[in-house]
Amino acid sequence: MHEFESKGNINLLLSDNTPTGFYADTCDFCMTSLEGTAIITTKNGEKIVLNYDRTDTTKGIDCRKCPLLKNTNVDTDRLGKIRWKFSTGFGVGVNNLKLIPFRTIAVDKTFIPYGSVVFIPSIRGLHFTDEENNERIHDGYFFAGDTSSAIQSNHLDFFIGTKKINLFKKVITSTKNNLFEIYTCSKKEFVTKIKRYFE
């Protein structure tokens, strides 16, 4: 998720085009649209969470003007038309499922159905630092609770909250050639138990 201070001249709009009263520059707006969730710090130091709600049909912000997206393959026209809703925590993914750092993954639903619990053996036992800076050891289990137009086929996106670095880089990279095993858990009681944390 993208984190920034409310500034700039782009007023973030709600789904009905009502202004939120929070502002972004081009890069903050477009990176928030790409991530789907933002934590915005107000002038008073308050943290506000906005979540993707819908894509408008009107002409939007030109996201190619953001140097970070100048040469991307992402649909920047769509990014410039995003509308928002207020949220809490780390926001929500598909079907209003809570986004939980180091647990939620974004998937192509034709490859892994939403709501699936998956196990990645190569991540089990890896050390990482959570959002509260606590040292943790991952058990390898994740929940398919988000998606994106850029997620297709066997491409996964791991939600890591506001962290800026890949904490599982020994296993996960952005290259198509670095494949790893992933298993869908089918035991209904286990899946139901895990899903409760995301609802």
PyMOL commands that set and color helices and strands:
alter all, ss='L'
color gray80, all
select helices_A, chain A and resi 26-35+63-65+67-69+76-79+94-96+121-123+188-198
alter helices_A, ss='H'
color red, helices_A
select strands_A, chain A and resi 2-5+10-13+19-24+37-41+47-55+82-87+104-106+117-119+127-129+135-137+141-146+157-158+183-184
alter strands_A, ss='S'
color yellow, strands_A
deselect
rebuild
show_as cartoon
